[in-house]
Amino acid sequence: MVVKLHEDERRKMIWSEISYFSKWWDNTDIQKRDAVKKLIERGQLEIATGGWVMPDEANTHYFALIDQLLEGHQWLERNLGVKPRTGWAVDPFGHSPTQAYLLKQAGLSNMLIQRVHYSVKKHFATEKTLEFFWRQNWDQESTTDILCHMMPFYSYDVPHTCGPDPKICCQFDFKRLPGGHISCPWRIPPQAITSDNVQQRAHMLLDQYRKKSKLFRTKVVLVPLGDDFRYTDAQEWDQQFNNYQKLFDYMNSHPELHVQAQFGTISDYFEILRKVTGMDQAGMNVGMSPFPVLGGDFFTYADRDDHYWSGYFTSRPFYKRMDRVLEAHLRSAEILYSLTLASIRTLGKPSNYPAIENYKLLTEARRNLGLFQHHDAITGTGKDWVVVDYGTRLFHSILNLKRVIGSSAHWLVLTDKTTYIYNPAKPLLQIDEVQPAHDVLPHKTLLKISATPRSVVVFNPTEQARSSVMSIYVTTPHVHVLTAQGRPVIAQISAVWEGVTQASTEAFQLSFVANVPPLGLAVYQIHEGAELHTELGHYMFLKEGGGVSVTGTEHFRVTIPQETVPVSVENPHLQLFVSSRTGLLEVLKLKEDVVNHSVKVDFVWYGTTSDKDKSGAYLFLPDGEAKKYSPSQPPIIRLTKGPVFSEVTTTFTHITHTLRLYNIQGVDGQAVEIYNTVDIRGEFNREIAMRITSDIKSKDQFFTDLNGFQVQPRRTMAKLPLQANFYPMTSMAYVEDSSKRLTLLTGQSLGAASLKSGQLEVIMDRRLNQDDNRGLGQGVLDNKITANSFRLLLEPRNSAQEHKKENSAPFSYPSLLSHISYMYLNHPLIQMATSVDSALHTTVPYNPLTHSFPCDIHLVNLRTIQSEEEGGGPSEQAALILHRKGFDCGFSTRNTGLLCSITHGKIHLEEVLTKLKVSTLTPVSLSLMYEYLSIPAHEEISLKPMEICTYRIHLE
């Protein structure tokens, strides 16, 4: 590239993904680097988007989308000094307005998309709306507008970009000249351009250009020339550039053709487009613009026939879950690391804290998470060996982040900072969960209880003061828990189940409610010896036809009734009634309205069609409606009751299904926690789904979120194939009527639908024996034992009247309770146990905030920025990213136990951060590319609903 672009200044090239670019850059010499900078200055090489990857837009959470954009833009600032202006997304399988919003907030002015349903493309082409201002659903003004170009044809490769006829366009892909490795499937090869054929070839190509331009409102035509795996050798550069230059020279020297043709970058195109329409170069001055304004998303994608790409919303769910676990660990590590550095600065003297080493681990984790947002990674559409590489990266980063979290928490809870010693081989604090390898589920470590009390340090990664249940595995049932002040805590001892009916005699689960301040660290003492505040759980086992024998439970009360008995569990807010035959939920009762609501859980199977084209990693092509899951033998139902939590666990052949209620007044007590451990490794072309059927009169309407950021109303359309009615669910889906709403919150991205009124269903895993011809070249047969976690929330609406007029609105918002419940599900408390010989160190709770953040303001991240100096260490500044969540006021926040207030988007950082001094505060664009006017640290910040803002902050 460097050589070939330097040969002729008229040549242009764009590059998008920084992960690959940085790999090349790191291994190249200073002369080549300087040459690249020259090409960028001359406008021959443009970096488009400039994120770490070109991310998927369906399964990705906005935390990770922002993080990979930041990582790419920070890399560019440090190495090339460039600021991307235009987004380039030719390959994600459907497009989300969240990505449009993030690009706009980052300071980009334009964007391009390609994979949109063929019928939508056709409609847009007919209406000439392929270029439009994409506006967010909630935006009443035009502040979120970004100029978007939708490519009109089937693909982004050369045969589908010059015009409507691929048979002709392919003849102008000069890599396919006779004698090469690839040819044109339409059987007419390209011809090298000579003085003899240039006239005829130029007229032929120009005819396609003119036909393409008829689909747009201006006379400027964009013709991308590229594909996957292109421009890899000098010959290809010569073939493309030399032949095209001859065509352009001919066109431009014949004024009667009325054309000017040239190479350009994507921003060159938008620049000329804005010029001819009289718009300014960066702004979105729609008043003058010939382009329409659009809101909404572009899911679910189909590229032909009934080939809907809704399979990848679920494919490889094991890693979709692992992605969320890494996100939670990364966010916790970033925040604790930033707080630790601020604390060390306060001391004003050198410390043994491994600041540089930890920063390198953080950087690697950001990059591994960023890489996994790629449109062939989190989507589950990579080859098996590539999936193993991604999984290994995620796994190593989770391990490394546990080190960062442990060593930072250790510093913050120590009373005497001079005694701080960093010893990775023997850390003071260790997270009590271990994952043995990248493809197996994690398990808890066993805490040895002896005469010396053990301290447990608990980190609350959320910005709300919180009461949540934490569970620890201990070596004896005779234990009790004390707070840091020595007060006893109610605790529950449960069995650790090694098999369905076999309890461990070596390990016991100790559960108690931890109260932890926002972003704070609480300390609890675990003492040996029984105590009145610690109770043993009670068990009941049921199986139709009997024959249950239970072992290892001598410490517990176990009943195995001979006749059928009603099965129910309850807490202060809810009561669940479960079928004693199937072990599945049938009725949910809200204690406040004393009504029994029909909420039935079922499992169903989908097969794949008998047609030639079958389901694969990308496509969902079912063989008709789902069939009920009916196990070969009746399930074993295990009921647990205790003072801290109660649960029903039902074990089927392919699924272990748990419904859990926490005995908490507050957020965690309002939802039903659902865990499904799924194993379909023995199946052939099947997909397994969980279906929830309620008495809510939702008709054909339901709601799914986009990237955990916003909610998009959906309609199930009977005229479309079943697979078209599935949508990505990144954080939640809900159905509602005028009196109530049923929300399913999820701990991982999966495909979801509402095929009948009052119903929600989610596909949990899929095993497919063939490739679906979209480039992967294999089926999906590397299934794992996969854990899916959910929360189910039933909320009565305050007033039915308000709801009626909103029903047709293009937007909908979660309730405040579901926002926070989702956050608690995905950012669980992090518990760390002190090592056995830690009695020498005194630990105290750490509380960095005076009070919780406002209820609707979420701390997305507090990310220490890299230092300008070589060596990849930290600077003294951090990026503070805040999001003001939009919520539906029609739901009560009574009894949620929330200790936060609503402040209309205002937050006073200096007031909240008492322990820390905010010495500077500068508003910046989302990914730190542009700085705005500094604000005094003692002033309050104000955010509009839905707004995400970044600040460059200096804490000490």
N, C-alpha and C positions, 0 to 999 in steps of 0.2 A: 504493500500500500504506500509506504513512505517513498519508495523509489518511483513507483508509477505515477503518483500524483505530482511529484516534482518534475517529471518529464514534460508536463503540459499544464499550464496554469488554468486552463479551461475545464480540467477534470475535477469532479466533485465526488464526495463520498460521505455517508453518514454512518455513525456507530452508536449503539444504544447501551449495551450492558457493561457496567464498569467492572463487575467481577472478573470477566474474561480479559478486558482491556488491562486491568491492573496486573494480572498474571504476566501478560506480555511485557508490560512496562517495567516490572520488577526485574526482569531478566534481560533488559536491553541496555545499550551503552548510552553515554551522555550525548554523543553526536546524533543518534537516532531520536533521542528525546527532544533535543533542540529542533530537529527537523520537523517533528510532530507539532511543536509549539508554533513554528513558522506557518505550517499548513493551516493551523487553526486561526492564526492571525489573518492570513490571506483569505479566509472563508472557504478554503477548499475542503477542509475536513470539519464536520459539525458533530458534536455530541448531542444526540436527541434523547430526551427524558433524563438520562444520566443517573438513573437509579442503579442499585447494585445488580438488579435483574429486570427483565420485562415480566412483571408479576402476573400471576393468575388474578382474576378479579371476582371470582365466585367464592372460593374457599378461604381467602385471605382475610385476616382480621386487620382493622385499621391501624392497630399498634405496630404490626409488622410491616404494613405498607409504608407507614411514615418512617419506620426505622431503616428500611432498605433504601428509601429515597434520600434520607439524611446521610447514610453511610456513603452512597454514591456521590452526593453533592459535596460532602466534606472531603472526600478523596480528590475530587476535581479541583476544589478550591486550593488544596494543599499542593497538588502536583502540576496542574495545568492552568489554574487561575481562570477557568471558564464557568459561565453560568448558563445552563441550558434554557432555551426559550420555548421549545416545542416538544410535546409528547408524541411518542411513536409506539403504537401498540398493534402490531399486525397479526399476532398469533394467539392472544388469550381467547378462550372459547366462549365469547359473550362478554359484554362490557357493563361496568358498574359506574353510576354517577358519583360514587364515593371517590373513585380514582380521579374523575374530572375535578371534584372539589379539592382534593389534595394537591393536584398539579397547580390549580389556580392559587391556592394558599401558599404554594412554594414560590410563586412569582412567574409561572409560565403563562404564556398568552394564547398558545394554540395547541391543538392535539389532533392526532389521527387515529382512527379505529378501523378494523377490517372485518372481524368475524361476527356478522350480524345475520339473523335469520333471512334466508333468501327471499321470502315474501315481503319482509320489511324493506330490504334493499330495493326490491322491485317497486314498491309503493313510493319510497323516497325518491327513486329515480324518476318516476312518472310525475311526481309533484315538484321535482327539482329542489328537494330539501336535503340533499346529501351533504350540504354544508350548512351548519346551523350553530346557533349559540346554545350550548348545553347549560341549563339553569337547574339549580337544586329545587326539589319539590316544595321545600318550606320557604323559599326565598320570595318575599313579596316585592322586592325591588329588582335590581339586576347585578347585585354585588358579587354573585357567584358565577356569572356568565363566563364561559370560555369558548373560543371559536373552535369548532370541531369539524373535521373532514372525514366522511365515511367513504371508504373505497367501494365502488359500485359492483364489483364482480365477484366471482366464486372464490378466487384465491389471491394471494399477494405475489405469486411468482410471475415471471415474465410473460408466459402465455395469457395471463389474465389481467394485464395492466395497460396494454397499449390501446385497447378498445374492446368492443363486444365479441370479436371473433377470435377465439384462442388458436384456431388453425392458422390464421394469418400472423397473430402476435408471436407465436412460437417460432416463426421463420425469422424473427428479429431477436432471438436469443442466441447470440453468436457463440456461446459455449457449446451449443448443440450442432455446430458445423459438422459435416460428414467427417468421419475419422476419429471423432471424440468418443468419450465414454457414454454420453447420454444423447438421446435423439428425441425427435418430436413424435408423440403418440398419434398425431394426426397424419403421419406418414409423408408430410412435405417438409424436407429439411431446409434450413436457412442457406442462403448463398452469400459468399463473401462479396462485399461491395466493390465494384470496379467502375471505371469510367463508362463501360458499355452498359451496365445494368442499373446505374445509380438513379437514372430518371424514373424508370419503371418501379424500382423498389421504393423510392422516396414517395411517389404518388400513392403506392399501395399502403404505406405506413401512415401517410398523412390522412388518408381516407378513414383509417381507424381512429386517429387522433380527433378528427372532426366529429365522428359519430359519438365518441366519448364526451366531447365538450358539450354536446346537445343535452346531456343529463344534468349539466350544471348551469348556474346563473351568470357566470362570467366567461370571458374568453381565455382564461388562464387554465391550462390543463396540466395535471400532475401525472407523470408516468414513472413509477418506481421501477428500477431495474435491479433485481436481486432475488435472493431465495435463501433457504437454509444451506449451509456448506458452500458458499460461493466466494469468488475472488481469492482462491487459495494459491494460485500460481501465476507467474508472469504472463504466460501465454493467454490465460483467460482475460486478464486486464487488457492486453493488446487486442484480442478478438473483439471485446465489447467496445472499448473506447475508440479504437481506430475506425471500425466499421460505422459506428454511430456518428463520429465526427464527419465522415464523408457524407453521410445522409444529411446532417445538419448544414454543412457547408453548401450543399446543393440547394436545400430548401431556402436558406437565408440569402443566396445569391440570385434567387428568382422572385422579384417583387410581385409578379403576377400571382404567386401562390398565397400571398397575404399571410405569411407565417414567419415567426421568429422562433427558432428552436435552439435550446442550449442545455448543457448539464447544469444541475443545481442541487442544493441541499433542501431539506424539508422547510427550513426557515426562509430560504430564498423564495420558495413557493408562496408561503403565507405573506411574506413582505410584499411581493408583487400583487397578490390577491387583495391585500389591504389598500395598496396604492390605487389600483384600478377602481376600487369601490369607494375611495375617498375616506377610508377609515384611518384612525391613527394607528401607529405600528404596534403598540402594546395593549392599548385600552380596548374596551368593549363598547364603544360608542354606538349603541344599537340604533339610535335615532336616525343615523345616516344609512344604516346597513341594509343591503338587499336580502339579508339572511334571516330566516325565521328563528324563533326561540322555542326550545324543546325541554321537557322535563321527563324524568323516568329512567328506566334501565333497559338493557338489551339482553335479557334472558327470557326463555331458554333458547339457545342457539340450535338451528338446524341448517345443514349445508345442502341437503337434497332430500327429496321424498319425505318419509316419516322418520328420518335419521336425526332424532333429537339428542343433543349432547348432554343428557341429564345423568348419565352413568358416573361421570367423573366427579359429580357432587359427593359421591360416597367412596369411589375406588381407593383401595389401600387405606382404610379408616384407622388402622393402627398408627400410621405415621401422621394422620391428620390430628389425632389425639396428642401425639408426642409433640407436635408443633405448638399446641396450646400450653403444654407443660413447660417447654423451653421458653415460650413467651413470658409466662408467669415468673419463672426463675430469672430471666434476663431483667425484667422490670424491677423485681425485688433487689437483685444484685446492683443494678444501676443506682437505685435510690439509696441503698445502704452504703454503697461506695462513696457517693457524693456527700452523704451526711458525715461519713467518717473523715473524708478529706477536710471538710469544714471544721470538724471537731479538732483535728490535728493542727490546722492553721490557728485555731483559738489558743492552743497551748503555746504556739510560737517557738517550739524547739523540735529538733529532728526526732523521729520515732522509728521503731522497728517495723512499723506497718508496711507490708509489701506493695506500696502504691503503684510502682511501675509494672511489677509482675502481674498484679491483679488487673491493671489497665489492659495489658496484652491479652489476658484471658477474656476480658469484656469485649475487646475489639474482635477477637476471633469468634466469640459467640454471636455478636451482632452480624458478622459476615456469614456465619453458618445459618443463622435464622433467615437472613436476607436471601441467601442462595436458595433456601427451601421455598421461598415465595414464588419461585420461577413457575411459569405456566406448564412445565412438565414435571414439577416436583410435588408440591402440595396437592396437585390435581390427581396424583396416582397414575400418571401416564408415562412413567419412565420404564426402561428395561430393568429386569430383576437386579442385575449387578449394579446398575446406577442407583436403584432404590437402596441397596445395601450401603453404598457410599454415602448417600444422603442421611440414612438412618444412623450410620456410624458417626457422622459429623454432629447430628443433633444430640446423640447420646454423649459424646465426649464433651460437648459444650454444657450439657446439663451437669455433668460431673464437675467440670471446671467452675461453673457458676456456684455450685454448692460450696466450693472452697472460698470463693469471693464472699459469699453470704456469711459463712462461718467465721472467716477471719475478720470481717467488718463488724459483725455483731459482737464478737469477742472484744474488740477494741471499745465499742460503745457501752458495753455493760460493766467493764472493769472499773472498780473504784480508783485503784492506783494504776494510772496509765504507764508508770515507769516499769511495772512488772510485765508489760506486754511482751510476749515472745511469739514469733511466728515460726511454727514448726509444722509444715504440711504433713510430715509423717505421723505426728502425734498432735492433732489440733485440739484445742481446749473444747471447742463446740463442734459437734457433728450432727448433720441433718439425719433424722432417724429413718430414712427410707433409702433402700438400695435397689438399683436396677442392675442385674448381673450382666446383661448384654443388650445390644441395640434392638433386638427383636423379641424380647420377653418383657412381661409386665413387672413393675417394681414390687418389692415387698418390704415390710418394715423390719428394722433391726431390733434385736432383743436387748432391753435395758436390764443389766444385772442389778438386782436390788440387794443391798447388804446393810449392815448396821450403820454405815456412813450414808447420810442422805444424799440423793443425786439432785442436782439442779436441772431444770428444763427451761430453756430460754425460748420464748415464743415471739415470732415477728408477725406483726399485722401489716401486710403490704398495701392495705387500702387506706384512703384518707378519711375514713369514718371510724370512730370508736366502735368497738365490735365485741359481741359475745358469740363465740362459736365453739362447737364441740371439738376437742382434740383427743386423739386416741394414741396410746403408746403401748407397745408390747413389753411386758415385764415378766420376771422369772417366778413371781409368786402372787397368789391372789390376796395375800395379807399385806396390803399397802394402804397408805393414805396420803392425801395431797394437801399441802399448805401453800398459802400465798407467800410472797416475799416478806409480808409483815407477820407471818406465822398464823394466819387465820385458816381454819379447816375449810375444805372445799368439797361439795357433794360430788361423789365419784361413783362410777359403775364398773364392775368387773365382769367381762364377758369372756366366753371361750374363744380360743383361736382355732378355727376349724381346718383340720388337715385334709379331711374328706367331707363328704356331705353330712355324715352322721358321726364322724370321728373327731373328737376334740383333742388338742394337744395337751399333754400332761406337763410339758416343759414351759409353755408360754401362755400368758393370759393378757387379755386386752383391757387396759385401764383407760376409761374415758371420763372426761370432766369438761365443764364449761370454762373456757379461758376468757377473761375480760382483758382486752388489750387496747391501749390507746392508739389513735391514728398514727400510722407509720412508726409505731413504737415497739419496744421490746419489753415483754413482761417476764418475770422470773417466778417459777413455781418449784417447790421442793417436794420430792417424792421420798417418803419415809417408809421404812419397814414397819410391819405391825398393823393388825386390823384396827378399825376405828368405826364409830357409829355412822360417820358421814359416807363411808364406802359401802355400797350394797352390791350383792351379786345379782346378775341377770337371771331371769327365769325363762325356761324353754318349753315349747310344746312342739311336737312333731306330728305331722299328719301325712297319711298316704292312702289313697283309695284302695281298698282291698287289704289294708294293713301290711304287716311284715317289716316294720322299721325297728332296727336295733341300734342303740346309740352307745358309743364307748368313750371313755376318757372324761366323763362329766361328774366325777364324784364330788366336786366342790359345788355343783349347781343343782337347782331343783328342776327336774325334767319330767314333763307329763307326756304320755303317749295315749291319747284317748282311743277307745275301741269303736265308739260310734261317732257320727259326724257332729262336730260342734261348730258354732259360728266363730269366724276368725275376724278379729278387728284390732286395730291399734289406734291410740289417740295421743294427742298432746294438748296444750292449752288452746290451740286454735282450730285443730282439725281432728276428724275421726275418719278412718278408712275402714270400709267393709270389703273383705276379700273372700272370694269363693273358696270353700273348704275342699273343693274337688280339683280346681285348676290352679289355685294359689294366685289368681290374678285379681286385680282391683275391679270392683263392680260399682261401689257407691262411695262418694266423697261428701262428708258432712262438714259444713262450715259452722263452727260453734256460735258465731255472732248472729247468723240468720236462722239457725236451727232447722235449715232445710236440707233434705237429702238430695244430692245432685247425682244423676246417673253419669258416672265417668268410668267407662270400661276399657281395660287394657287387653289387647290381643296381640298375638304374633302371627304373621302371614308369610308365605313364600311367593316369590315371583320366579317363573321360569323364563326361558328365552324362546323367541319365535322359531318355528320350524322352517322359515324362509331361508334363502341362501345367506342373506345378511343377518348376522346375529349380534347380540349384545357383546360388548368388549369393554376395555378400560374407559373409553370415551362415551360410547353409545349405550342407551338403555332401550332395548327392543323386546319388551315382554311378550309372553305367549297369551296375553289376555289378562283378565283381572286376577288379583292375588288369590291363592288358596289358603285356607286356614291351616295354621301349624297344628298338627295333631300328633303328639309324640307316641312312640310305640308302646311305652309303658307310662302309667300315671306318675306325675311328678312327686317328689318329696318336698313337703312344705315345712319350713322351720320358722317358728314364731319366737322372737326375742322380746322380752319386756324388761324395762329397768327405769331407774329415776332420770337417766340422762338421755337415752334414746330408746326407741322401740322399732322393731323392723320385722318384715316378713320376707324370707328368702325362699324362692321356689326354684328347684333344680330340675331342668329338662335335659334332654339329650344334648341339644345344641346351645342352650342358653341357661345361665344362672341369673335369675332376675330378683333384684332386691328393691323393696319399697321401704324407705326409712323416714321416721318422724323424729325430729329433735325436740326434747322437752324444754324449749326455750321460749320465753316471752320475747318476741321480736322477729327480726328478718328471717333468721334461720328456722324459726318455728312455723313460718307461714306457708312453706312450700313442702311438697312431697319430694324427697330425693329418690331418684331412680338410678340404679346401677344395673347394667346388663353386661355380663361377660359372655361373649359370643364365640363359638368355635364351629366353623362350617368347613373345616379342612377336608372332610370326607365327601363333600357334595360335588355334583356335576351340573354346571350351568344353572345355578340357583342364587337367589338373592333373598335375604331375610329382613323383614321389616317389623317395627313395632307400630301398632295402630291404636290410637286412643279415640274412643267414640263417646261423645257427650250429648246431653239434651239441649245444647245451645243451638238456637235457630240462626245459623250463620248463612244459610242458603248456599250460594256458590262463591261466597267471598271469604278470603282468608288473608293473612299477612305474614310475610317473611322479612327478615332483616337483610340488609346488604352490608357485609363486612363488619358487623357489630357496631355500625355507625348510625344507620338510619333504617326506617321500616318502609317497605314498599307494599301497598295494597295489591292483592292478586285476585284474579277471577278464574275459577275452574271452568273450562269451556268444554261442554259435551261434544262439540263438533270436532275437537282436536283429538289426536291419539292420546292414550293414557299417559305416555312418557312425556308429552308436551306440558302436562300439568304439574310436573315436578320442578321445584325451584331450589336454589341453594339456601341452606339455613346455616348461617355462620354462628349466630348467637341465640336466635329465638324464632318461633313461629307462634301465631295465635289465631283463634277464632273468637267471634264475639256476637252478641245480639244487644238489644237495647238495655238489658239488665245486668249482663255479666260478661266476663272475658276469661277464656282458658288459654294460658300461655305455657308453652313447652320451652324451657331454657336448655341450652345444650353446652356441654363441655368440649365439643369438637364439631367441625363442619361436616354436615351430612346432607343428602338430598331429602326434601320434604314435600308433602302434598296434602291437600284436603279434598279428597275425591267425592265425599258426600257431606251434606250439611252437618255441622257439629263435630266433624272428624278431623284429626291430625294424624299423619303417619310419617314415619322417618325410616329410611333404609339404613340398616346398620352394618351390613357387609355384603359383598358380592363375590362370587367365585365363577369365573368364566373361562371356558376351555378353548376359546379361539380369539384370534386377532379380529378387530373390526375395521381393518383397512384404512386407518387414519395415520399411519406412519410408525406405529409402535412395533409391529411385527411379532407380537406375542399375545397370549391371553393373560388373565389375572389369576395366577394359581399359587402365589406366594402368601396366602392368607396366614394370619397369626391368630393366637387366642387374643381377642381384642376386647378392651374394656370401654364401654360407652357410659358417660354419666350425664344425667339430666336433672332438671327440677320442674315440677309441675305446680302451677300456681292458678288457683281459681279466685277471681276477684269480682265482688259485686260492684256495679257502677253506682255512683252517688245519685245521679238523676238521669232518668231515661230521656227526658226532654232534650237536654243538650246534645245527646248522642245522635238523635234523628237528623239534625241538620248537617252534622259532620260526615255522615256516612258516605257521601259521594266525593268527599275531598280527596285530592291526589296524594294525601299524606296521612300518616297515623303515627302516634307515638306510644312507646311503652309507658307503663305506670312507673312512678318513682321506685316503688317496691320492686318491680321486676328488674329495673336497672341495677339496683343494689344487690338483689338476690343473684343476678347473673355475675356481678363482680365477685361476690363471695364464693360462688361455685368455681369460677375460673382463677381466683387468686386466694386459695385456701391459706390459712395461717401456716407459717413455716415453723416447725418445731425442731429444736436442737438440744441435744443432751450434752451435759458437761462430761468430760472424761472422768474415769474413776478416781484419779489422783488430783482432782481439781480443788480439794478442800483448802489448798493454800491461797487460792484467789477469791476475793470477795466480789460478788456480782450484784449490781443494783439495776432496777428497771430503768429503761431509757425512754424519754418522752419528748420528742422534738417539737411538738405542736401544743399550743395552749388549748385548742379545741378542734373538733372536726371541721373539715371544709364544709361550705354550703352543700346541701343535699345533692344539688344538680351539677356541681362542678367536680370534674374528675381529673385527678393528676395522671395524665397519660404517661409521663416519664419525667425523670430528673436525671439527665444524661450528661456526665462530665465530658467536656469537649477536649479533643486531643491538643497537646501543646504544639506550638509552631516549630519547636526544635526537633531535630532528628532524634530517633530512638523510640518514637511511639509511646511516650508517656503522657500523663494527664496535664491539662492546663489548670488554672485556678478558677475557670468558669464552667458553668453547666448550662445545658439547654433545658429550660423548664417548659413543658408542654401541657397546656390545660385544655379541657373540652367541656363546654357547657352543654349538658344533655337536654334535649327536648323531651318533655314528658306530658302525659295526658292528665289534666287536672281533674278529670271526672272520677278518679279513684281516690279513696280515702287513704291518708297516711296514718290513721289511728292504729294503735296496737302494733306498729311496726318496730317499736323500740328504737327508732332512729333518733339520735341526739344531735341532729343537724338542723339548720334553718334554711329557708329560701331567701336569698338576698337580691333577687332580680339581676343575677349575673355579676354581682360585685364581690370582690374578695380583696382583703387588706393583708398582703403577705407579711408585712412587718409585724402585724398584730397576731397572725396565726403562728408565725415562726419565732416564738419568744426566745428559744435557746440559741437561735442563730441570728446573726446580723446580716441583712441584705445590704451589701455596700453599693452594688450597682444593679440596675434593672433596665434592660434595653429591649423594646419590642422588636422582633425580627420576623422575616418570612418563615414559613413552616420549617424549611430545611436549612435555615441560617444563611441563605445566599444574600439577602438584602437586609440592611438595618434601617429602622425607622427612628424617629426622635426619642431619645432617652427620657424615661420618666423618673421623678424622684422616688427613692425607695420607700418613702413613707406614704406615698399616695396609693389609693386603691386602684385595682385593675377592674375593668368592666368588660364582660363578654356578652355577645348577643346569643340568643338561644341557638343551639347547634354548632356554634362557632368553635373552631380549634385554633388556638394561638400559641405561638412560641415566644419565649423571652430568653435573652442571654442574661444570666444571673451570676453574681459573684457573692458567695456565702462565706461568712466567717464567724 
